[in-house]
């Protein structure tokens, strides 16, 4: 057996299958040391949110178990990644270091620093593309620039993409030398009492096995009807793969290949194309992040830097807690608090409400989602908020202001979604459940709804909010505030 030792540095790739850095370590031979470093930058440009830390705890537990089943073990260390890597190299005598790339600016800077040190130290150091379908620099416009419009980006990528074959996890791994490891429980990633995440485990199965099960279930039950039902929060039409992708428990090319296999087996083209296009939005978000490193802080359209935002902590708190008086908005925010996840159509509705009804900065909404969403990542989360705000590339038109009543009537026509998450108005008939303030006094009395007491009145009238938002956006359009 070779006496070589290599370090496999896990980050946003908590899986054993379809893992190019793992394959490189195995090809080198000798002992492989699987390492995860908690440095509060391992998953993006800032400390992982509370919901993400819950998932991280479960995902690392699952990864550790899969490694143990194959004769290996996961080494856990906490601290600045560069310093920890130097310590583990010194303690183990490793001569090689492998990882899969991240694309946020802080991770890029850190990785460059680590790579420079490793090369100077004489290590074989290599990084790989394991997070995306294609590297951000591989999809370029005709003049070599980066794409600014999603549809053009997706056409270019989907026409040229040729996925590598899926690769199973190794059956056996070499034993890990006696290197010290932290105990995961000492990291205290799980929430303290009261446990606001107590319901998560009933819905989610973090880890690579859970990711594959989720994909299989979606291909069997959801792909064929995805195009028709993906906008219906009252139906189970989503794949719910986003947290698994966020933590790299499943490779996007595995999803791509699985969808192509489903098509070959007779699955409908419409559902498959629509679903893959959503995977394409994830790719586009990382494309934007890589080419616009300040996207998490600054609007991509400079004119929005002086947008006339309001300062209203009470309104922000009402939005966060699901007390806006608009049932579809409140249902979404309560679903988020309960599941660490929200239906994608409702994400757009609640984001539009915060930005355009309340005129509160999109950064406040992005920060709340970062802390409460299991699937929040540095690319998707920011790009999506900028899209709704109209300040990003390929953004929604400034005059698109979702009417929460019409959105509810259209996408939750019987009120099933609202009834589940806003039980205090669940007895209202469907024709008024999305606008309880229009219910007659008799209906309100019969259903036990006391507006302003058991359920709040709307924070603002939609027509007034629309007028105010259009006036604010007009200042940007006309350049009056820049």
C-alpha positions in Angstrom: 0.0 0.0 0.0 1.2 3.5 -0.8 2.4 5.6 2.1 1.0 8.7 0.5 -1.6 10.7 2.4 -4.1 13.1 1.0 -6.7 15.5 2.6 -10.1 15.7 1.1 -11.5 19.0 2.2 -15.3 18.9 2.2 -17.3 22.1 1.9 -20.5 22.5 -0.2 -20.2 18.8 -1.4 -21.3 16.6 1.5 -21.5 13.4 -0.6 -19.5 10.4 -1.7 -21.0 9.9 -5.2 -20.2 12.2 -8.2 -17.5 13.9 -6.2 -14.5 14.8 -8.4 -12.2 15.8 -5.5 -12.8 12.4 -3.8 -12.1 10.6 -7.0 -8.8 12.5 -7.4 -7.8 11.5 -3.9 -8.6 7.9 -4.5 -6.6 7.9 -7.8 -3.6 9.1 -5.9 -3.7 6.1 -3.6 -2.7 5.8 0.0 -4.7 7.0 3.0 -7.3 9.7 2.5 -8.3 12.0 5.3 -11.8 13.4 4.9 -11.9 16.8 6.6 -14.6 19.3 7.3 -13.7 22.7 8.8 -16.3 24.9 10.5 -14.9 28.4 9.9 -18.2 30.1 9.4 -17.2 30.7 5.8 -17.3 27.1 4.6 -20.8 27.6 3.1 -20.5 31.1 1.7 -19.7 34.7 2.4 -21.1 34.9 6.0 -22.0 32.8 9.0 -24.5 30.1 8.0 -28.0 31.0 9.1 -29.7 29.2 12.0 -31.8 26.9 9.8 -28.8 26.0 7.7 -26.8 25.1 10.8 -29.6 22.6 11.8 -29.3 21.0 8.3 -25.5 21.1 8.5 -25.5 19.1 11.8 -27.7 16.4 10.3 -25.8 16.4 7.0 -22.5 16.0 8.6 -23.8 13.2 10.8 -25.1 11.4 7.6 -21.7 11.9 5.9 -19.8 10.6 8.9 -22.0 7.5 8.9 -21.5 6.8 5.2 -17.7 7.2 5.6 -17.7 4.9 8.7 -19.6 2.2 6.7 -16.7 2.2 4.3 -13.9 2.0 6.8 -13.1 5.7 7.0 -14.1 8.5 9.3 -14.8 12.3 9.1 -12.4 14.6 10.8 -14.1 17.7 12.2 -12.1 20.8 13.1 -13.3 24.4 13.9 -11.3 27.5 13.2 -9.9 29.5 10.3 -9.7 27.1 7.4 -6.2 28.0 6.3 -4.8 27.5 9.8 -6.6 24.3 10.4 -5.4 22.9 7.1 -1.8 23.7 8.0 -2.3 21.9 11.4 -3.8 18.8 9.8 -1.1 18.6 7.1 1.6 18.8 9.9 -0.1 16.2 12.1 -0.8 13.8 9.3 2.1 14.2 7.0 -0.2 14.6 4.0 1.4 15.4 0.7 -1.8 16.3 -1.2 -4.9 18.5 -0.8 -8.1 18.3 -2.9 -11.4 20.1 -2.8 -14.3 21.1 -4.9 -14.7 24.8 -5.7 -16.9 27.5 -4.2 -17.7 30.7 -6.1 -18.5 33.4 -3.6 -15.7 36.1 -3.3 -14.7 35.2 0.3 -14.3 31.6 -0.5 -12.4 32.3 -3.7 -9.9 34.6 -1.8 -9.5 32.0 0.9 -8.9 29.2 -1.6 -6.3 31.2 -3.5 -4.5 31.8 -0.2 -4.6 28.2 0.7 -3.5 27.0 -2.7 -0.6 29.4 -2.7 0.5 28.2 0.7 0.1 24.5 -0.2 2.1 24.9 -3.4 4.9 26.7 -1.5 4.9 23.8 1.0 5.4 21.3 -1.8 1.9 19.8 -1.7 0.0 18.5 -4.6 -3.0 20.8 -4.4 -5.9 20.7 -6.9 -9.5 22.0 -7.0 -12.4 20.7 -9.1 -15.9 21.7 -10.3 -18.4 19.7 -8.3 -21.0 22.3 -7.4 -22.4 23.3 -10.8 -23.2 21.9 -14.2 -20.6 24.2 -15.7 -17.9 26.5 -14.4 -19.0 30.1 -14.4 -16.2 31.0 -16.8 -17.2 28.3 -19.3 -20.5 29.8 -20.4 -19.6 33.1 -22.2 -21.2 35.4 -24.7 -20.0 35.6 -28.3 -17.5 38.3 -27.3 -16.3 36.4 -24.3 -18.2 38.3 -21.7 -20.6 37.1 -19.0 -24.4 36.8 -19.6 -26.8 39.3 -18.1 -30.0 37.7 -19.2 -31.2 34.4 -18.0 -32.9 33.2 -21.1 -29.8 33.7 -23.2 -27.6 32.1 -20.6 -29.8 29.0 -20.3 -30.0 28.6 -24.1 -26.3 28.6 -24.3 -25.7 26.2 -21.5 -28.5 23.7 -22.2 -27.6 23.4 -25.8 -23.9 22.8 -25.2 -24.0 20.8 -21.9 -22.8 17.3 -22.0 -23.0 15.8 -18.5 -20.4 13.4 -17.2 -21.7 9.9 -16.3 -22.9 9.5 -12.7 -20.4 7.8 -10.5 -21.4 5.6 -7.5 -19.7 6.1 -4.1 -16.7 3.9 -3.4 -17.4 0.6 -1.7 -14.4 0.8 0.6 -12.0 3.5 1.8 -8.7 3.4 3.6 -8.6 3.8 7.4 -7.8 7.2 8.6 -4.6 7.8 10.7 -5.2 8.7 14.3 -5.8 12.4 13.8 -7.8 14.3 16.4 -11.3 15.4 15.6 -13.9 17.6 17.3 -17.2 16.0 18.4 -20.0 17.3 16.3 -22.3 17.8 19.4 -19.8 20.3 20.8 -20.3 22.6 17.8 -23.9 23.2 19.1 -25.3 23.6 15.6 -28.8 22.5 16.7 -31.0 25.2 18.2 -31.3 25.5 22.0 -34.6 25.4 23.8 -37.2 26.4 22.8 -36.5 24.3 19.7 -38.0 26.2 16.9 -36.8 23.5 14.4 -38.6 20.7 16.2 -40.8 20.0 13.1 -38.0 19.9 10.6 -37.1 16.3 11.1 -40.6 15.2 10.2 -40.3 16.7 6.8 -36.6 16.5 5.8 -34.0 13.8 5.6 -30.6 15.6 5.3 -27.7 13.7 3.8 -26.9 12.0 0.5 -29.3 9.1 1.0 -32.1 11.5 1.7 -31.2 13.5 -1.4 -31.4 10.5 -3.7 -34.7 9.4 -2.1 -36.1 12.8 -2.7 -35.0 12.8 -6.3 -36.4 9.3 -6.9 -39.8 10.3 -5.4 -40.0 13.4 -7.5 -39.2 11.6 -10.7 -41.9 9.0 -9.9 -44.6 11.4 -8.6 -43.9 14.9 -9.6 -41.9 15.4 -12.8 -44.8 14.7 -15.2 -47.0 17.3 -13.5 -44.3 19.7 -12.6 -45.1 22.3 -15.3 -48.8 22.3 -14.4 -48.4 22.3 -10.6 -45.2 24.0 -9.7 -46.9 27.3 -9.1 -49.6 25.8 -6.8 -48.6 26.0 -3.1 -51.8 24.1 -2.2 -50.3 21.0 -4.0 -47.1 19.0 -3.6 -45.7 19.9 -6.9 -42.1 21.0 -6.0 -39.1 18.7 -6.0 -37.9 20.0 -2.6 -34.3 19.2 -3.7 -33.1 22.7 -3.0 -31.6 22.1 0.5 -29.8 19.0 -0.8 -28.3 21.0 -3.6 -27.4 23.7 -1.2 -25.2 21.4 0.8 -24.0 19.4 -2.1 -25.6 16.2 -1.0 -26.5 15.5 -4.6 -24.7 16.6 -7.8 -26.6 18.7 -10.3 -25.4 16.5 -13.1 -26.9 13.5 -11.4 -30.2 15.3 -11.4 -29.8 16.2 -15.1 -29.0 12.6 -16.0 -31.9 11.3 -14.0 -34.3 13.6 -15.8 -32.9 12.5 -19.2 -33.4 8.9 -18.2 -37.0 9.7 -17.1 -37.6 11.2 -20.5 -36.2 8.1 -22.2 -38.6 6.1 -20.1 -41.6 8.1 -21.3 -41.8 11.1 -19.0 -43.4 14.3 -20.4 -41.1 16.7 -22.1 -42.9 19.8 -20.7 -42.4 18.9 -17.1 -38.8 17.9 -17.6 -37.9 21.1 -19.6 -39.5 23.3 -17.0 -37.7 21.5 -14.1 -34.3 21.7 -15.8 -34.9 25.4 -16.4 -35.2 25.8 -12.7 -31.9 24.1 -12.3 -30.6 26.6 -14.9 -31.7 29.5 -12.7 -29.4 28.1 -10.0 -26.6 28.0 -12.5 -27.3 31.6 -13.7 -27.3 32.8 -10.1 -23.8 31.4 -9.5 -22.8 32.9 -12.9 -24.0 36.3 -11.6 -22.3 35.9 -8.3 -18.9 34.9 -9.8 -18.9 37.8 -12.2 -20.4 40.3 -9.8 -18.9 39.6 -6.4 -20.7 42.4 -4.6 -24.1 41.1 -5.5 -25.0 40.2 -1.9 -24.6 43.8 -0.8 -25.0 46.1 -3.8 -27.7 46.3 -6.4 -26.5 45.2 -9.8 -28.2 48.3 -11.3 -26.3 51.3 -9.8 -29.3 53.6 -10.0 -30.9 51.6 -7.2 -28.2 52.6 -4.7 -30.2 55.7 -3.8 -33.7 54.2 -4.0 -36.1 55.9 -1.5 -36.6 53.0 0.9 -38.6 53.3 4.1 -37.5 52.6 7.6 -40.3 50.8 9.4 -39.2 48.2 12.0 -42.8 47.4 13.0 -43.8 46.6 9.4 -40.7 44.4 9.0 -41.6 42.5 12.1 -45.2 42.0 10.9 -43.9 40.6 7.7 -41.4 38.3 9.4 -44.0 36.9 11.7 -46.8 36.5 9.2 -49.0 39.3 10.5 -49.5 41.5 7.4 -53.2 40.9 7.0 -52.8 39.4 3.6 -53.4 35.6 4.0 -51.2 34.3 1.2 -48.3 36.4 2.5 -48.8 35.3 6.1 -49.2 31.7 5.1 -45.8 31.8 3.3 -44.0 33.4 6.2 -45.5 30.9 8.6 -44.6 28.0 6.4 -41.0 29.3 6.4 -40.9 29.5 10.2 -42.3 26.0 10.5 -40.5 24.1 7.7 -37.4 26.2 7.0 -38.7 26.3 3.4 -41.3 28.1 1.4 -43.0 27.3 -1.9 -41.3 29.2 -4.8 -44.4 31.0 -6.1 -45.1 32.3 -2.5 -41.4 33.3 -2.2 -42.0 35.8 -5.0 -45.3 37.0 -3.5 -43.8 37.7 0.0 -40.7 39.3 -1.5 -42.7 41.6 -3.7 -44.9 42.5 -0.7 -41.9 43.5 1.4 -40.2 45.4 -1.3 -43.1 47.0 -3.2 -46.0 47.2 -0.7 -43.9 48.1 2.3 -41.0 49.8 0.4 -38.5 48.1 2.7 -35.0 47.3 1.4 -34.6 44.0 -0.4 -31.4 43.4 1.7 -33.6 43.0 4.8 -35.7 40.3 3.2 -32.6 38.6 1.9 -31.1 38.6 5.4 -34.2 37.1 6.9 -34.3 34.3 4.3 -30.6 33.7 4.8 -31.3 33.0 8.5 -34.5 31.0 8.1 -34.3 29.1 4.9 -32.6 25.7 4.8 -31.7 26.2 1.2 -30.4 29.8 1.3 -27.1 30.0 -0.6 -25.0 33.0 -1.5 -26.0 32.9 -5.2 -29.7 31.9 -5.4 -30.9 33.9 -2.4 -29.4 37.2 -3.5 -30.1 36.9 -7.2 -33.7 36.1 -6.5 -34.2 39.0 -4.2 -32.6 41.4 -6.7 -34.8 40.0 -9.4 -38.0 40.7 -7.5 -36.7 44.2 -6.5 -36.0 45.0 -10.2 -32.4 46.0 -9.4 -30.6 43.0 -10.8 -29.8 41.8 -14.2 -32.7 40.2 -16.1 -34.9 41.7 -13.4 -38.7 41.7 -13.0 -40.1 45.0 -14.5 -40.4 47.7 -11.9 -44.1 47.9 -12.6 -44.7 44.3 -11.7 -46.3 44.6 -8.3 -48.0 41.4 -7.2 -51.5 41.8 -6.0 -51.6 39.3 -3.1 -55.3 38.8 -3.3 -55.2 37.9 -7.0 -52.2 35.8 -6.5 -54.0 33.9 -3.8 -57.1 33.5 -5.8 -55.2 32.2 -8.8 -52.7 29.8 -7.2 -54.6 28.8 -4.1 -58.2 28.9 -5.4 -59.8 26.9 -2.7 -57.7 28.4 0.1 -56.1 25.1 1.1 -52.7 26.5 1.5 -53.9 29.4 3.6 -56.1 27.2 5.7 -53.1 25.1 6.7 -50.8 27.9 7.7 -53.3 30.6 8.9 -55.8 28.4 10.9 -57.5 31.4 12.6 -59.3 32.2 9.3 -59.6 28.6 8.0 -63.4 28.6 8.4 -63.8 31.4 5.9 -65.3 30.5 2.5 -63.0 30.3 -0.5 -64.4 33.5 -2.1 -63.1 35.7 0.8 -60.3 33.7 2.4 -57.7 35.7 0.5 -59.5 39.0 1.4 -61.1 38.5 4.8 -61.8 42.2 5.1 -64.4 41.9 2.4 -66.3 39.2 4.2 -69.7 40.3 5.5 -70.1 40.9 9.3 -72.4 37.8 9.4 -69.7 35.6 7.8 -67.0 36.9 10.1 -69.2 36.2 13.1 -70.2 32.7 11.9 -66.5 31.8 11.3 -65.2 33.4 14.5 -62.9 35.8 12.7 -62.4 39.1 14.5 -60.4 41.4 12.2 -57.9 43.4 14.1 -58.0 40.9 17.0 -57.9 37.2 16.0 -56.4 38.2 12.6 -54.9 41.5 11.6 -56.3 44.0 9.1 -54.0 44.6 6.1 -51.0 46.7 6.8 -51.7 48.8 3.7 -54.3 48.9 1.0 -53.0 47.3 -2.2 -54.0 50.2 -4.4 -52.3 52.7 -2.2 -49.2 50.5 -2.0 -49.1 50.2 -5.7 -49.3 53.9 -6.3 -46.6 54.6 -3.7 -44.3 52.0 -5.2 -44.7 53.2 -8.7 -43.9 56.7 -7.6 -40.7 55.5 -5.8 -39.6 53.4 -8.8 -40.3 56.3 -11.2 -37.5 58.3 -9.4 -35.1 55.5 -10.3 -36.4 55.2 -13.8 -36.1 58.9 -14.4 -32.8 59.2 -12.6 -34.1 61.7 -10.1 -32.4 60.0 -7.1 -29.0 59.1 -8.7 
